[in-house]
Amino acid sequence: MGLFWYFCSMLNMGKYEAVIGLEIHAQLSTESKLFCDDATSFGAAPNTHVSPITLGHPGTLPKTNTKAIEYAIKMGLACNCSIAKENYFARKNYFYPDLPKGYQISQHTTPICVGGHVTLNTKDGEKCIQLNRIHLEEDAGKSIHDQSPTHTLIDLNRAGTPLIEIVTEPCIHSAEDAFLYVTEVRKLVRWLGVCDGNMEEGSLRCDANVSVRLKGDPTLGTKVEVKNLNSIRNIKKAIEFEIERLIHLKETGGTIIQQTRSFDANNDTTFSIRDKEDANDYRYFPDPDLAPFNLTEAYIASIKAGLPSLPNELKSTWKSTYELSTYDIEQLCDNKEESDFFITLTKQTTHYKAAANWIIGPIREYLHETAQTYAQLYHAIPYLVELFNLVESGQLNFSVATSKVFKAVMENPQSPIQYAVDQNLIQSQSIEEIEMWINEVLAEHPEKVAAYKKGKKGLIGLFMGEVKKKSKGKADPKKTTQLLEEKLSS
């Protein structure tokens, strides 16, 4: 994009309002496909997860995967949707070169989940992104265009994998809000365990419908659709580019054409794939090979009862129960495994802030370094609680606790108290001993003492560091600071 175009678009941004609708396709984490027993795992050799049903052989009959239905309902309930009790699948008659039977099976016109919303925490406060629907459908295979100079190759492993398509209303008005929304949806599908949310492997993909209109104009503008965006950053960049491009066309008298576009990550621009004059007529009709399925209130209620506490519920509870900062809560609610571990931990200690600090800091770092998961850490909870108590009671320096005791206890499960005593790490509470270390440090740095007394109060940090070295971390920081200030002011 030229600089002149960019600056012109920026000058005119205030006149226009972007209108954005998103369609997120999430592959469900079922072991088998939507209508047959073929595996859905990623990374297998091409065309090995196929069977006569995937290949559309005559005479084969599909059968609906009930786990996929359960996962769709889970997501619908988490997004505050109404769940349709009477359901069926329909054939979408539109040529797919990577679906051998020649059509896709979908619920597009009769979704299992209707309405609903996803709540975002933005810099301007909470926003509700309204959903139109969530429906079930099967994925298509994968066309590969870059492995042969003369042919397009087809891998049908993905064909028939169950998807939910999460469709918003055209109610998003900035690339930033679109970014936050997709981030929240990805966190939600992972939290529920219905999708791994891996955009690099194609488990989560997004299409963005973008238009612009003059602020205050209720009429929607001509939209363009940017297809198959495979990273959250690219979604934001593609929408930003399209908003600027559409405003530029408006301002220069150009014509906005309803078209499908793709995103070029090499230069952060979009390019046209095909023009769309009218909406496609997919000629949906109920699939005669698949029986309709009806959901009972009891079945829906049983799924609802099994839902985990959702991030927004936990945030509200933790703020009042644990009195944690907003930052701590946001961090702990970003990952369900971490959140579950925190909940278990806080059942055994009242040092809630300490537990949060340890998880966000040393524990995360340790798990990253050792490539372990929280599931492997539950056995160590009694030791962690003991460690918190040592630090919070002032018996152990936090730095020593994290760098020495914690790692030793993780590598060889043992009592932190016993280890700290054996290694002579327990902090000294003796005024006489701390004064001895302080006197030695001050005697070794007379010029720094003089500078401090002349006003360089920042040197207190140097003295503290020297006392820490001399005491090998055993000097209580609070008492050391107090005694240092008293001696330096005399």
N, C-alpha and C positions, 0 to 999 in steps of 0.2 A: 504494500500500500504506500503510495507516495506521501511525502510529508505534507504537501499542500492539501491533498484530499483529507488527510488526517486532521489537520488543524481546522479546515472548513467544517468538517463533521462535528468536531468538538464545540465550535462556536454555535452550531445550530442544535446541539443536543437538548438544550433547555426548552426548545419549541415542541419537541416530540416525546412521545411515550412509546416505549417498546412493549409489545405484548408477546409473551412466550408461553408455549405449552410444551411439556416434555412427555415423552413416551420411554419408559425404562423397561427393558426386557431382562428379566432375571431368570437364569437357568436354575431350576429347583434341584436341591441336593439329594435327589432320590438315587437309589442304586441302579434302577432300571428306567427304561424310557416310558413315555406317556402311555403307549398302547401295546407294548410288548416287553419281553424280558431282556432285551439287549442292554448291555452295560452302558453306563453314561460317563465312566471315568475318563479324565483328560489325559492325553499324551500317548495313547495306543497307536500302533502302526495304522496307516490309512486303511479304511474300509475293512476293519476287523470286528467292529462292534455293529454288525449287521446281521439280519436274518431275513427270511422270506417276507415277513411283515414290513420291516424297514424298507426292503427293496420293492414293495408293492406288488408282489406276485399275485396273479389271479387266484381266487379261492381262499386267500388268507383272511382271517378275521381278527381285528384289533380288540383289545380288552383294556378298559380304563384302569390306570394305576391309582388306587385309592389314597396312597400316601401323597401323591401330587395334589389331590383334592384337599386333603388335610392341611398341607402347607399353604395352599392358596387361601383357605379360610383363616389360618393363623395370621397371615399378612393382612387380610381384610379386617380382622378384629383389631389388630394392632394399629391399623390406620383409621379406625372408627367408621368403617364401612357398614352398610346393611348387607346381610348375606342372603342371596336369593335361594329359596328352598327348592324351586323347580328348575332343573338345569338340563341342558343337552349340548352336544357338540355339533358343529356345522362344518360343511365342506366349503372352503374358500376357493372358488374356481379362478385361479390366477396362475399363470405358468411359472413354476419354480424349476429351473434346470437342475437344482440339487435336491429335489424331492422326487424320487422315482415314480411314485404313483400319480404325479402330475397335479396334485392339489395339496393344500395345507388344511389340517383340521384345527379349528379354532372356536372360541366362544365369543368372538368379537361383538356381535350384535346382541348377545344374551349373556352378559358377564355374571360370574358367580358373586362378585363383590361390587356394590354400587355406592357411589358417593364417597364420603369420608374426607379426611384431611390429614396432613402431616404438619406438625408444629415446628417452626424454626426459631432459634435464638439468634437474632441479628443485632447489629450495632444500634439499630433503631427500636429494639424491643422484640417481643414475640410476634411472629407472623404465622398465619395458617394458610398453607397451600392446599387449595381445594382439589380433590380428586374427582374425576368423572367416573372411573371404574378400575377394577382390576380383573382381568380375565385370563383363563388358561388357554394355552395353545401349544402346538408342537414346534420345535425349532426346525430350521432347514439345515441341509448339509453345508459344506464349505467349498466355495469355488476358489481355486488357487490359480492366479494369473501370472506368477513370476517364476515358475519352475520350468517352463517350456516356452521357447520363442514362437511356437506355432499353435499350441493347444492350451485350452483351459482344463486344468485337472480338477477332479471332483473327489472330495473325501466325505463319505456318508456317515462317518462315526457320530457326528452331531445330529444327524437327521432323526427326528422323533423325540429328542430330549425335551422333557417338559419345561415349559416357560410359564411365568406369569408376566403379563404386560401391565404395567402400572401407568395409567394415563391421567395427567392433570387436566384441569380446565385451563383455558388460556388466561391465567391469572398471575403469572410471574412477570415482573416489569424490569428486571435487571439481570445481567450476567452473574453478578455476585450472588443474588438470591437463588438463581438456578444452580450455581456451584454449591451453595449451602444445602439446597434441597436434595441434590444427588448424593452429597456426602451423608446426609441424614438417612436417606433410604438405604444406602449401602450399609451403614451401621445397623439399621433396623433389621435387614435381611440376615445379617451375620448374627445379630443378637438372638434372633428367633431360631437360627440354625436352618433356615429354609434355602439359603444360597450362600456360597462362599464369598460372593462379591468380588471375585478376581477379574478385573477388567482386562488385564493383559492376556488372560486365557479366554476371554470372551464370555465369561459367566455372567457379566453384567454389561449391558450395552445401552446406549441412549440415542434417541432421535430427538432433535429440537425443531419445533415449528416457531418461526420468528416472523413478526411483522412490526411495522411502526405506524403511528398515527399522530396527528396533532393532539396535543394535550387538551382534554375536554371533549374530544370527538368520540362519541359512543360507538361509531362504526369501526369494525375491524378492518385493517388494511390487508392487501394481498400478501399471503404468507409464502415463505420458502421453508423447505424442510432440509435440515442438515442431518444426514444419515450416519449411523454406526460410529458414533463417537466413543472411543475406547479408553478414555481417561478423563478424570474429573477436571483436570487442568485444561485439557483440549476442549471440553464442553464450554468452559468459561471463555476461552480464546475464540472459539468458533462463533459463539453468540455475540461477543464484543465486535468481532469483524463484521458480522452480518448487520448488526444495528448500525454501525458506521456506514456500511455500503448502501443500505437501504435509505438512510437519511441523505446521503450524497445523491442518490438517484432522484429522490424527492426534490431536493434543492436545485438540481440542475435540469429538471424537466424530463428526466428519463422515465422509462416505463419499467415498473416492477413486474416481473413475470413469475407466475406461480410455477415453481420448479423444485426439483430435488437436487441437493448439492452434497458435496463431500468436503472433508477438511484435509488440508495439506499441512502436516505437522512440521514440515521443513521450513515453511515461511509463514506459518500461522494465518493462512488465508483459506477461503473456500472456493470451490469451482463447481460449475454446473455438470450434473450427470445426465439429466433429462428434464424436459419441460412437461408440465402437467396443465392441460387446458381445463379439465374437469376431474372431479373425483372419480376414481375407478369404480366400476360396477363389478363387485366380486361375486355376485349371484350366489349368496349364501343359501344353503338349504340344509335341513337336519341330516346328519350322516346316517344312512339307513343301516350301517353295520354296527353302530354303537347305541346301546340302549340309553334313554334318558336316565338321569339319576336325581333322586329327590332326597333332600336333607331334612332331618327332623330337628326339632328344637333341642331335644336331649343330646343329639350328636354335636350340634354346634356348641351347646353349653359345656359339654365334656372337653371340647377343644379349648374353649375359653378358660375353663378351670385349670387347664394345664399350661397356660401361657406364663412365662416368667414375668417378674416385675420389669416394666419397661423403663428406659433411661429417665424419661421425664418424671415418672412416679418416684424413682429413687432420688432424683435431685431434690424434689420437694421434701421427701422424708428426711434425707440426710442433712439438709440445711437446718431443720428444726431439731432433729435428734442429736446430731453429732457436732453441730455448730462449726462446720468446716467452711472454708472460703469458697467462693464461686469457682476459682481456679482449680482447687483440689477436687471439687465435685465434678467439674467438667472432665478433668483428667481421669478420674476413677470410673466415670460412666461411659468412657469411650470404648471400652473393651469388656465384654461380658465375663470372660475368664477372670480378668483382674477384679471386676466388680464382685463376682461370687467369692473370690478369695478374701476381699476386704470384708464382706458380710460375715464370713466364717471367722475371720480374725477378730472382729469387733464383738463377737459373742464370748470371747475369752479375755478381753482386756477393755478397760475404760479409757485407755490412752488413745483416743480416736485420732487426734491430730498427729500423734507420733506414728500410728499405723499408716495413715495417709502419706506422711512424709517418707517413711521407709519404703512403701510400695512404689511411689512415684520416683524415688531416687535409687537407693542401693539395691532393692530387690529387682526392679526392672533391669538395672545394669547387669546384675549377676545372671539373670535369666538370659539376657542377650549374649553375654560373654560365653556362657556354657551351653547355649542352644537348648535350654530346658523350657518346660511349660509350667504353669501354675499347678497343674495336676500333680507334678512331681514334688511340690513344695508343701503339701498339706501335712505331711508327717512332721515337718519342722515347726509347725505353729506353736507348740508349747515352748520350744526354745526361743522363738521370736518374742513371745510374750515376756519371757524371762529377761531377754535382752532389752526390751522396751523399759522394763522396770528398773534395770540397772542404770540406763541412761537418764530416765526421768527422775530418779532418786538422787542423781549426781554421783553415783558410785563409779560410773564409767563415762569417759569422754566420748562424745558422738563420733568424732573422727576415728578414734581408736576402735570403737565398737564396729564401725562399718568397714574399716580397712583391715583389721586383724581378727577380731572375735567372730564377726558374722561369717566371713569366708571359712574360718577354721571349723566353725560349727556346721556349716553346710557340707563341707567336704568330709567331716568325720563327726556325725551326730553325737553331741555331748552337752553337758550343762554349761551354758555361757559363764555362770558364776564360777564354777570350778576351773574352767579354762582361764578366766581372767585372773583368778587368784594364783594359779600355777605359774602364769606368765608374768606375775607382778604388775598387772595392768590396772588394778583398782585405784581410783583416784584418791589422792591424799586429802583428808579433811583437816589435817593438822595445820593450824595457823603457824606454828613454829617452823614446820618443814617448808611450807610455802614461802614464809618470810626469808628463810635461808636461801632458797633458789632466787628470790627476787633480789636480795642483797648481793648475791654473786653476779647477777646480770647487770645491775646498776653499777657495780664496781668495775665491771669490764667495759662499760660504755659511758665514761664520764662526760665526753663531749656531747653525746646524745641527750644525757640528762640535762646538761646546761641548755641545749637547744630547746628541749621540752619546756623548761622553766621560763624561757624567753618567748614562748607562745606557740611553738610547733607541736600542738596537741596530737597531731596525727601519728607522732612517734610512739604513742601508746601501743599501737599494733605491733611495732617492732619489738618492744619490750615483752609483750604477751607471747610473741612467737619464740623469743629467746628462752623465756621461762618454760614454755611448752617443750622445747628441745632439751633443755637441761633436766627437766623432770620426766622426760620420755612420755609426755602426755598424761602424767599422773596428777598434775596440779589442777585443782578445780577452777574452771575459767571464771566463775562469778566471784569467788573469793580472791582469786589472783587479781582480777581487775580492781576490785575494791581496795585491796592492800597496796597495789601499785599506785593508784591515784592518791591514796593517803600519804605514801612515802614521797611521791614526787611533788606534792603540794606543801610539804613541810620545809 
